[in-house]
Amino acid sequence: MKKALATLLAGAMLIAACSVPKKTQPLSMANGGKVWSSLWQQRSAEYKALCFQAYNLAKLRLNEAIRTAGNKPFAVVTDIDETLLDNSPYDTMRADSNLEYSKETWKAWTDKAIADTVPGAPAFFKYAASKGVAVFYITNRGEDEKAATIKNLQLYGLPNTDDEHVLMKQGKLSSKEGRRQSVLSTYNIVLLCGDNLPDFDALYDNTEDKPQTEQTRAAVTDRLKKEFGNRYIIIPNPAYGDWESVLFDNKKLKNQQRDSTMRAKLKVSKP
């Protein structure tokens, strides 16, 4: 009996040892930061207040701009992601699992067409439309995401949500300048709204032949400082953007490499 019991216990211990879960890789600094950023975006009243502040200012600037009639109809141009639609649930899903963005999982998310809106955004764009101002959505989502994107925008009754006004990324070219110029050919763009600096000006475009750096972006921002709060309305997005790309010198780095780069660039107080 004792021998049988001992055998049974030994078997149970062996099964338990084999079923011990594998140790997961610790969350990287970058992904931990994305989780924290998403939590701030989802839960803080400060984020909401900043968005309201931006769109309240946009309304004031719009009213000023349309007082003077021109030879073209008026338009506002807006980015979509983190300017109008909130994708923090997707960012959190990937980052909390210590994973990066991927085209496949991103498309699976956008196909759902359920992203919530950024505070203040729907009210502003509906107000613009009520004043006879056309709204153009210039996004770097792919053409294969267009139907779901329009569906998501229509979920909130946003104006001009059709093929003519929702302008997707064409091919591999991420610059929005060509699409802005297309709108400018028939409209007077009085405001641009975005969360990433290339949403506003081609001077921020990050290309292979002319890669951006932290220094070049800072210099352009100093040069264009009068535009921010006037024609350019920027929405806070601490989770991702071109600022992150240049932080890592426009390279695709592994978690450990990204963490080392972040630590090297942080300003840290001495003990």
Secondary structure, DSSP 4 states (H G I P E B T S, - for coil): -HHHHHHHHHHHHHHHHHTPPPPPPPPPHHHHHHHHHHHHHHH-HHHHHHHHHHHHHHHHHHHHHTTS--SS-EEEEE--BTTTEE-HHHHHHHHHTT----HHHHHHHHHH---EEPTTHHHHHHHHHHTT-EEEEEEEEEGGGHHHHHHHHHTTT-TT-STTTEEEEBTTB---HHHHHHHHTTSEEEEEEESSGGGT-GGG---SSS---HHHHHHHHHHTTTTBTTTEEE----S-SHHHHHHTTT----HHHHHHHHHHH------
